Amino acid sequence: AFGPLILLSLFWRKLTNYGAIVGMIVGAVVAYCWGQFLSGGIFDLYEIVPGFLVNLILAVVVSLATHKADSADDKEIQEEFTHTGEILIQGPVDR
């Protein structure tokens, strides 16, 4: 149940610590309970799938609820990373 956290941490800047922790814990609990208590019929699904989905949904919802507005320091750091990324994408400079 760590997949959504890896994807969100790489591609979504608003992921918060609280969203990651809640998503990880609840996703793991859902995956465990699904495998132990729900089987057969419509519940005959590999347990990591519902764990993944619940993890993803809760991580996004909790992160949106606990996300604070970016401060000036956060914006400055983000601009530095963006500038560094642009330099890396451009490649070596011909002289």
CORLINHU-V363378 format. One record per residue. RES is the residue in three letters. SS is DSSP state (hx for helix, st for strand, lp for the rest). PSI is psi in degrees with one decimal (999 if undefined). D_LAST is the distance of its C-alpha to the last C-alpha in Angstrom with 2 decimals. Layout:
# CORLINHU-V363378
res=(RES & RES)
ss=(SS & SS)
psi=(PSI & PSI)
d_last=(D_LAST & D_LAST)
This chain:
# CORLINHU-V363378
res=(ALA & PHE & GLY & PRO & LEU & ILE & LEU & LEU & SER & LEU & PHE & TRP & ARG & LYS & LEU & THR & ASN & TYR & GLY & ALA & ILE & VAL & GLY & MET & ILE & VAL & GLY & ALA & VAL & VAL & ALA & TYR & CYS & TRP & GLY & GLN & PHE & LEU & SER & GLY & GLY & ILE & PHE & ASP & LEU & TYR & GLU & ILE & VAL & PRO & GLY & PHE & LEU & VAL & ASN & LEU & ILE & LEU & ALA & VAL & VAL & VAL & SER & LEU & ALA & THR & HIS & LYS & ALA & ASP & SER & ALA & ASP & ASP & LYS & GLU & ILE & GLN & GLU & GLU & PHE & THR & HIS & THR & GLY & GLU & ILE & LEU & ILE & GLN & GLY & PRO & VAL & ASP & ARG)
ss=(lp & lp & hx & hx & hx & hx & hx & hx & hx & hx & hx & lp & lp & lp & lp & lp & hx & hx & hx & hx & hx & hx & hx & hx & hx & hx & hx & hx & hx & hx & hx & hx & hx & hx & hx & hx & hx & lp & lp & lp & hx & hx & hx & lp & lp & lp & hx & hx & hx & hx & hx & hx & hx & hx & hx & hx & hx & hx & hx & hx & hx & hx & hx & hx & hx & hx & lp & lp & lp & lp & lp & hx & hx & hx & hx & hx & hx & hx & hx & hx & hx & hx & hx & hx & hx & hx & hx & hx & hx & hx & lp & lp & lp & lp & lp)
psi=(24.2 & -11.3 & -49.3 & -35.6 & -38.2 & -47.4 & -45.4 & -39.2 & -27.6 & -35.0 & -0.8 & 115.0 & -15.9 & 2.8 & 129.4 & 167.7 & -42.1 & -42.2 & -40.7 & -44.5 & -47.6 & -44.9 & -42.9 & -46.9 & -50.4 & -37.4 & -40.9 & -40.7 & -43.2 & -44.3 & -42.7 & -50.2 & -37.7 & -43.1 & -30.8 & -40.3 & -23.5 & 112.6 & 149.6 & 155.2 & -136.4 & -14.5 & 4.8 & 71.2 & 141.7 & 130.8 & -19.3 & -24.3 & -54.2 & -33.3 & -41.9 & -48.5 & -44.5 & -41.6 & -48.6 & -48.6 & -47.9 & -37.1 & -41.0 & -47.2 & -47.9 & -38.3 & -41.2 & -34.4 & -28.9 & 2.7 & 130.5 & 156.9 & 146.2 & 133.9 & 174.7 & -38.3 & -42.1 & -41.1 & -39.3 & -42.8 & -42.5 & -39.8 & -37.8 & -43.6 & -40.0 & -43.8 & -43.6 & -41.3 & -39.1 & -38.8 & -43.6 & -36.0 & -35.9 & -29.3 & -171.1 & 149.2 & 129.2 & 133.5 & 999)
d_last=(48.80 & 45.32 & 43.47 & 43.57 & 42.29 & 39.26 & 38.49 & 39.21 & 37.21 & 34.11 & 34.52 & 36.80 & 35.98 & 39.61 & 41.01 & 42.94 & 44.45 & 47.90 & 46.99 & 45.53 & 48.57 & 51.15 & 49.53 & 49.30 & 52.88 & 54.55 & 52.62 & 53.75 & 57.32 & 57.42 & 56.14 & 58.74 & 61.61 & 60.80 & 61.01 & 64.14 & 66.26 & 65.24 & 65.66 & 67.11 & 67.35 & 64.62 & 63.35 & 62.68 & 58.92 & 56.53 & 56.42 & 52.66 & 52.42 & 54.55 & 53.02 & 49.52 & 50.66 & 52.57 & 49.71 & 47.27 & 49.70 & 50.73 & 47.23 & 46.22 & 49.49 & 49.57 & 45.91 & 46.52 & 49.67 & 48.08 & 44.63 & 44.19 & 42.11 & 38.65 & 38.66 & 36.02 & 34.73 & 34.50 & 32.57 & 30.08 & 29.57 & 29.25 & 26.61 & 24.57 & 24.91 & 24.06 & 20.87 & 19.89 & 20.85 & 18.71 & 15.58 & 16.74 & 17.49 & 14.13 & 12.63 & 9.36 & 6.33 & 3.79 & 0.00)
